[in-house]
Amino acid sequence: MIDVKNLTKWYGPVLAVDNISFHIEKGTIVGFLGPNGAGKSTTLKILTCYLPATSGTVTVAGCDVLSQSLAVRRQVGYMPESVPLYGEMRVRDYLMFRAALRDIPSAKRKAAVERVAERCWLSKPEDMMRRRLDELSRGYKQRVGLAEVLLHNPAVLVLDEPTIGLDPAQVRSMRELVKELAGEHTVILSSHILAEVEQICSHLIIIAGGHLAAAGTPAQLRQRVTGPSKVIAELRGADGEDLAKAVKAIKGVREVEHTAHGNWTRLVIAGDSDADLRADVAAMAAEAGYALRELRREVGSVEDYFVQITYQQNMQAGNRVATPA
Amino acid sequence: MLKTLVLARREMAAYFFSPVAYVIGALFLAGSAAVFFFGLSPLGIPIFEPVLASGSTASLRPLFEAMAAIMVFAAPLLTMRLMSEEFRSGTIETLMTAPVTDVQVVLGKFLGVMGFYAALLASTTVLLAVMAAYSKPDIGVAISGYIGMLLLGAAFLAVGLFASTLTEYQIVAVIVGVAMLSVFALLMQFLMTHLGEPWNLIAGRLSALDYFRSFARGTIDTRALAFFLTTAALFLFLSIKTLESRRWR
């Protein structure tokens, strides 16, 4: 559905996006993650034809964002991070205006507006549709923004930080709504809140420092942070070196680190495959007569991975401003 | 075409909802009415004769000329929000990611402000009604004067719109707009009377208010017609190009 190849964007001397490529399948919810200033919003602005890329190509639903900009814009609904609205307009007037800009024939505009108002919880209270946009609270503005992008039922929805500024109940209903949209729509949402993205998205794209840091399903990314498999065990019965050696002898163990914890030894065991080494470690300990106090498998979160890679990227952040020749 | 009208309608409605537009409109009307009743003669130098003065001829000419001069300041004030506010509030992002072209956006904005301006002009006909109660105003001059005001408005508002595409700060848009209009309206007027040949003739060809004078006299001069229409077209074109330049800057 969306194909990004070697996308690069310079803002004057500042490199915002550096040679990013990725592909998004139809009907998926993709989370776009990255620390502040990573280039998330810039990438989304290029996808939605607001900004031109410095180099690289982007196609959305088979149309190039530069040469077939209008065709792309017809199929994309974009909600910018700040949800800009015309403050002096009323909710219904604004939605009717946007419906007209979105090529919805005048006979169908009213029905389209009613449909999205219902879907984005704008039909209650009664007078909501008659309120002025600059009188609305942040949460309601966000709903109007979302209603607006759903008006023309676009194939691709691009939501920049859709849950920022919402209260917890609204965040939950926003998530539910986004989940419902998957399937018929392809959704890209950006965020720097990992927990949220992990819950709703089927795919994650992490960018940091303008680079593509990682892409994949949440499960794949989780696996990468722990390596293939990691088991933590605390044993007693021999000194650290010997315990480590004994564990290393188990089939499938790649690496063992040991640290002393009082008179116990803490072992961090990395295996090479997906296999769960817990049973093997327990069997070894029982056989050798070692006391076993703790045995658990380390499951990393995407957050660990995120912190890990963004930390690396921050170390290189100095490279993003070009030195004048 | 349809979308241009959709945009124009929204823009015009925004003027009618905006207190700033009413203040500018009120100042324009107050200025016109002041000239109509009292004339304008700062420091005793008569610039505009009062239109409604007993004993004098009831000529509409000073009224139209005063309105044209007021437009040097009123036009940029009316147009300042057109693009600047979109840049400032970020609504430009939702606007330009909708399937509309830059040409539609600029023309829509221009037609929107022209609509509000036409409404403003229509309300000045009250002055004509007052005049008709006391004497017989020249209908021909009134018609050509209003045609002239519409043409001058189109040119001045296009200049103002262009100034607004340059910046996200409305105040900067006003200053740039007034400066550009002052050159073509006030400065050229001054040079025309103070320079020797051939410079005064060149200045006269560039003076918007000099072109407008023929309309205020009751004639429709094709040179003036061409001047205002090409100025409007040029600055609309420049506005479109400035908006487009966002894509490659």
Interface residues (C-beta under 8 A of the other chain):
Chain A: K45 T48 C49 Y50 L51 P52 L70 R73 R74 V76 Y78 P80 S82 P84 L85 Y86 G87 E88 M89 D93 F97 R98 A100 L101 R102 D103 E148
Chain B: L2 K3 V6 L7 R10 A13 A14 F17 S18 S89 G90 T91 I92 E93 T94 M96 T97 A98 P99 V100 T101 R247 W248
